[in-house]
Amino acid sequence: MNECENLNIIQKFISENKITPKDCIYHTNRPVKNDKGKYTGAIRILVLKKDNIARCEYICPECKFHGYQETSWKRPFSIKCEKCGYLIRVPRMRDEIKRDKYTQ
């Protein structure tokens, strides 16, 4: 099973509050790499226009901890795992695509 499929807290919030794309500043749901460059974790971030708060649900790529945090939104975005302290970075999608293209 894809790790992204295990992120349910934000999905429940979206459903309960009837959130639509026009309500969002930012929304992503994607895999994240560990220190060895392998996709072993996942992160989902939802930022609403009304409050500019990043609702962040993740599975740490290092320790597999499933966490949820709310923090102020800013780019570039990163968050520390509540269990092991691993810094999970969320690069801009185009930067990540470029980097992956040149490392393959």
C-alpha positions in Angstrom: 0.0 0.0 0.0 1.2 3.5 -0.9 2.1 5.5 2.3 0.1 8.5 1.0 -3.1 6.4 1.3 -2.5 6.1 5.1 -2.9 9.8 5.6 -6.6 10.1 6.8 -6.7 13.0 9.3 -6.7 15.8 6.6 -9.1 13.8 4.4 -11.5 13.6 7.3 -11.1 17.4 8.0 -11.8 18.1 4.3 -14.9 16.0 4.2 -16.4 17.2 7.5 -15.8 20.9 6.6 -16.8 20.6 2.9 -13.5 22.1 1.8 -13.2 22.8 -1.9 -10.1 23.7 -4.0 -11.2 27.3 -4.0 -10.9 27.4 -0.2 -7.2 26.4 -0.4 -3.9 28.3 -0.8 -2.0 25.1 -0.9 -2.7 21.4 -0.9 -0.3 18.5 -1.5 -0.2 14.8 -0.8 3.0 13.1 -1.8 5.8 10.7 -0.8 8.9 11.9 0.9 12.5 10.6 0.9 14.6 9.4 3.8 18.3 10.2 4.2 19.2 7.4 1.8 17.1 9.0 -1.0 14.4 6.3 -0.9 10.7 7.2 -0.8 9.7 5.7 2.5 7.4 8.3 4.0 4.5 10.6 3.1 3.3 14.1 3.8 0.0 15.8 3.2 -0.4 19.6 3.7 -3.5 21.6 3.6 -3.5 25.4 3.9 -6.8 27.3 3.9 -7.2 30.9 2.6 -9.1 31.9 5.7 -6.4 31.2 8.3 -3.0 30.6 6.5 -2.4 27.6 8.9 -0.6 24.5 7.5 -2.3 21.4 8.6 0.4 18.8 8.1 0.0 15.1 8.4 3.0 12.8 7.8 4.6 9.5 8.0 8.2 10.0 8.9 10.5 8.5 6.3 13.1 7.7 9.0 11.1 6.2 11.9 7.6 5.6 10.3 5.9 7.7 13.0 2.4 9.0 11.9 2.1 12.5 13.1 -0.1 15.6 12.7 0.9 19.2 13.4 -0.6 22.6 12.7 1.8 25.5 12.1 2.0 28.8 10.2 2.4 28.5 6.5 5.6 29.6 4.7 7.8 28.5 1.8 10.0 26.6 1.7 8.0 24.3 4.1 9.6 21.8 6.5 8.5 20.1 9.7 10.3 18.0 12.3 9.1 14.6 13.2 7.6 14.7 16.7 9.2 11.4 17.6 12.7 11.3 16.1 13.3 14.9 15.1 13.9 14.2 11.4 13.5 17.3 9.3 11.0 16.6 6.6 11.4 19.1 3.8 8.8 19.8 1.1 10.5 21.2 -1.9 8.7 22.9 -4.7 7.4 20.3 -7.1 9.3 21.7 -10.1 12.6 21.7 -8.1 12.0 18.1 -7.0 11.2 17.0 -10.6 14.4 18.7 -11.9 16.5 17.1 -9.2 15.1 13.6 -9.8 15.6 14.1 -13.6 19.3 14.8 -13.2 20.0 12.1 -10.6 18.5 9.2 -12.5 
